[in-house]
Amino acid sequence: MGWKNMPIGGIVVHPGNSLEFKTGDWKTFCPKIDDDKCTQCYRCVIFCPEGAIHIKNKSLIVDEDFCKGCGICAKECPVEAIEMLR
């Protein structure tokens, strides 16, 4: 769909379709979480603007299909358990 075909006012024609568009493939850096250092404060989950960090059995999983590599999770981690790697 080109910009000329967009509905006036930016109406979302098909709501809830964000999971269809994997947007994490252009990142330069990827977060690596050190489970031994992690204190499970889950600040990274709260601050991730993309919702790409999930809790599974008290471990943190980064969904690389949606992570943009912004590094906010690493910056907000109080114990420096997240390292941004290439």
C-alpha positions in Angstrom: 0.0 0.0 0.0 1.5 3.3 -1.1 1.0 6.6 0.7 -1.5 7.7 -1.8 -3.8 4.8 -0.9 -3.7 5.5 2.9 -7.0 6.4 4.4 -7.5 10.0 5.4 -6.7 10.7 9.1 -4.4 7.7 9.4 -7.2 5.2 10.2 -5.9 1.8 11.2 -7.8 -0.5 8.7 -6.6 -3.8 10.3 -6.0 -3.3 14.0 -3.9 -5.8 15.9 -1.7 -6.7 12.9 1.7 -5.6 14.5 2.7 -9.2 15.1 2.7 -9.8 11.4 5.5 -7.3 10.8 8.8 -8.4 12.3 10.8 -5.2 12.8 13.9 -6.4 14.5 16.0 -7.3 11.5 17.7 -3.9 11.0 19.4 -3.7 14.5 23.1 -3.4 14.9 23.3 -4.5 18.5 21.5 -7.3 20.3 21.0 -7.6 24.1 22.6 -10.5 25.9 21.2 -11.1 29.4 23.5 -12.7 32.0 21.2 -14.9 34.1 23.8 -15.1 36.8 23.9 -11.4 37.3 20.1 -10.8 36.8 18.2 -10.1 40.0 14.8 -10.4 38.3 13.8 -6.7 38.9 12.3 -6.8 35.4 13.1 -3.1 34.8 14.2 -4.2 31.3 10.8 -5.6 30.6 9.1 -2.4 31.8 11.4 0.0 29.9 11.6 -1.9 26.6 9.8 0.3 24.1 9.0 -2.6 21.8 7.9 -5.2 24.4 10.6 -7.5 23.1 11.7 -8.9 26.5 9.5 -11.6 28.0 9.6 -13.5 31.3 9.6 -17.2 31.0 10.1 -19.3 34.2 11.8 -16.4 35.9 14.3 -16.1 33.0 14.3 -13.3 30.5 13.9 -14.0 26.8 14.6 -11.4 24.1 12.4 -11.7 21.1 14.9 -10.8 18.4 12.1 -10.6 15.7 11.0 -7.3 17.4 14.0 -6.1 19.4 15.4 -2.9 17.7 18.7 -3.0 19.6 18.2 0.4 21.1 20.0 -0.5 24.4 17.5 1.0 26.8 17.2 -2.3 28.6 21.0 -2.4 29.2 21.0 1.3 30.3 18.1 0.7 32.8 19.5 -2.5 34.3 20.7 -1.6 37.8 23.2 -4.6 38.0 24.5 -4.4 34.5 23.3 -7.9 33.6 22.6 -6.9 30.0 25.3 -6.4 27.5 24.7 -5.1 24.0 26.6 -7.2 21.5 27.1 -7.1 17.7 
